[in-house]
Amino acid sequence: MFEKFHTIATIVVIGLFIVFVGLYLHQRDTYKREYADMTKVQAELTRRAADDCVLTRTDYGYQCVEIKSGRVFKVAVNE
C-alpha cells in the first residue's frame, strides 16, 4: 500500500516540478522582453526631453503623459 502511494506521490512531484520550470522559463523570457522595451522607451523619452510623466501600455506601444504640462508622448514598440 505504501509503495503505491509513494509511486503516485513521486509522479505528482515530478509533474509539478516540470510545470513550475516551464512557468519560470516563460516568465523570464517575458521579463527580458519587457526590460528591452523599457530601455527603448526610456531612451526615446529622454531624446524628446519628456519631464516626469505617467507611462501607460497601449496597443501600439506606450503613451507618456507629462504631469505638469499634460503633453502626450507616444512611443511605438515593434513586437
Secondary structure, 3 states (H helix, E strand, C coil): CHHHHHHHHHHHHHHHHHHHHHHHHHHHHHHHHHHHHHHHHHHHHHHCCCCCEEEEECCCEEEEEECCCCCEEEEECCC
